[in-house]
Amino acid sequence: MKNSYYITTPIYYVNDVPHIGHAYTTLSCDIIARFKRLDDFDVFFLTGTDEHGQKVEMAAKNKNIEPFDFVDEVSKNFKNLLNCMNFSSDDFIRTTEKRHIDSCQKIWKKLIDNGHIYLGKYSGWYAVRDEAFFLESEIIDGKAPSGAPVEWVEEPSYFFDLSKWQNKLLSFYEENKSFISPASRRNEVISFVKGGLKDLSVSRTSFSWGVKVPNDDNHIMYVWLDALTNYLSACNYSEGKNQESFAKFWPADIHMVGKDIIRFHAVYWPAFLMAANLPLPKKIFAHGWWTNEGNKISKSLGNVINPFELVEKYGVDQVRYFLMREVPFGNDGDFSNSQLINRVNSDLANSYGNLFQRVVSMICKNCNEVVPLKPNNYKNEDLFLINSIKNSMDDYRYLIDNQKFDQYLKNIWITIGNANKYVDEQAPWSLKTSDFSRMEDVLYNLLETIRQISILLQPFMPDTSKTILDHIKVEHQDRHFTSINKMYQGGITITKPTPMFPRIV
C-alpha cells in the first residue's frame, strides 16, 4: 500500500484577482505534490477559495450584487490560475459548499461539547481587511500591524478559550521542532504565544455572510474558524472520523502559507484542533513575500504582478523555474523582469536547452537518427556523469521535504554544467573520424544523463520535461523516480529537435 501525503495551500480570499503571491504559494505545493507522486506516494493536493466574511459582503454590496453571485464569479479566476500555471491540484474547496458548512458546524459543536466555547460580549479593535481582532498594544498610529484601518467593535460574541492553550501550545512546539518552518517564523510564533494569549472572539452578529452558528442563527462563525476548517472539509470530516479519506489523509503533512497568516495557522488552528480532540498537522511552512523591482507590491502603486500576463509573455515553465530558482524559499524575494530574462537565457536556453539540442542533433547527424546502444564498458568520467543524479536521489528527497527548491535546481544545473563540459572535453565531433564507437558511447552517456535530468525536473517544469522525454521516447511508465536506475537501452530512432527555450531578446 502506498504512503499517503496531504498538502494544502491556504484558501484564497475572493475579494480580488489572483496575483504573484497566490501563484507562488500554489506553485510550491504543486512541486511537492508532483515530486511525491513520482516517488510513489498517494497524494492529496488541496487548494480553494475563502468566500465568507465582512470584506466579501462589502465588496458584493459595492458592486450591487448578491454575495454568492460575487464569490461565484471571482472564484473562477482562481480556478483559471490552476490551468494557467499548470497546477495539478486534486481538489478545489469553496467555503460556500455544503460539505464545508457541515464540517464547520461539526467542529463548532465539538468545541461546545468539550466546553471550549462560551457566550460573552466583544469590545475591541477589528480590521475588516485582515478579518482579524487586535489588542490595544498592537495598534500603531490608529492602524493594525499590517497597516489596515481598524474600527472599534462592540457586539455579543461567542469566545474560544484560547488563553487555556498557551502552555500546551508551547509544549507542542518544543516537542515538535519542525512543526513551524522556517526557524525565523517559529521564533516569531513562540514569542507571540509567550506574550500571553487572550480568549478569541469566534462569532459576529454585525453581518450575515458566513456559516451560521449551530442553534443560534443570530451569530455567524468567525471567518478564520470557518476558513481553517477547510482542511478538514476536503477530507470529508463532516462524514465521520472513520470515513476513508479522513482516516487516510488527516493529519495534513504540510500547510503552505504566506508569512502574513502564520499566526492563524500556527496558534489558533492547533488550539482549535487540540480542543476538538483532533490530530495536528505535521508542518506549517510560511514563505516570504515578493517585491517588484525593489518596491513593495500594492494596488495603489499599480505594480501588482499578474501571473496570467507573465505566463503569456515568457511561458509557463520559464515562470515556474524563475520563481523557484531566484530566491531561497522562505525568504522575501525581488521580482525583476531583467533577472527573469537572464535566467531564461542563461540557465534554460544556454545550458539545459543547448545541451539537449547539441546532443540530439549530433545523434541525428552522426548516428543516422538512431540512439547508440548502452555501452559495454565505461570510463571514470562516464560513470561520474551518469551516476551523479541516481546516486543523489536521497539528497533530492531531503531538499523537497525541507522546501529547499532553489538548492534542488542548483544541484541539477551542476549536472547540466558537467554534461556540457563533458561534451567539450570528449569532443564527439572529433571522435567521429578517430574512434566511432567511443563517439557512440559518449552520445549515449549524454542522452542517458538528459533522461535522468528530465525525469527529475518534471515537478518544476512539467511541459518541458514531457516534451524532452517524449522526444527521446521514454515510456510513460518509465518516468517515475524508480525508473532513474533503469538505464536507457538505446537503439531507438529519434528526430531532430526544435529549440526548447527560444532566447528572449
Helices and strands as residue ranges (DSSP letters): E 3-8, E 12-13, H 20-38, E 41-50, H 54-62, H 67-84, E 91-94, H 98-113, E 117-127, E 132-134, G 136-138, E 151-160, G 162-165, H 166-175, E 180-181, H 183-194, E 200-201, E 203-204, E 212-213, E 216-221, H 223-228, H 230-233, G 237-239, H 244-249, E 254-258, G 259-261, H 262-263, I 264-268, H 269-275, E 284-287, E 290-292, E 295-296, H 307-314, H 316-325, E 333-335, H 337-343, I 344-353, H 354-366, H 380-387, G 390-392, H 393-401, H 405-426, H 428-434, H 436-456, H 462-471, G 476-478, G 481-485
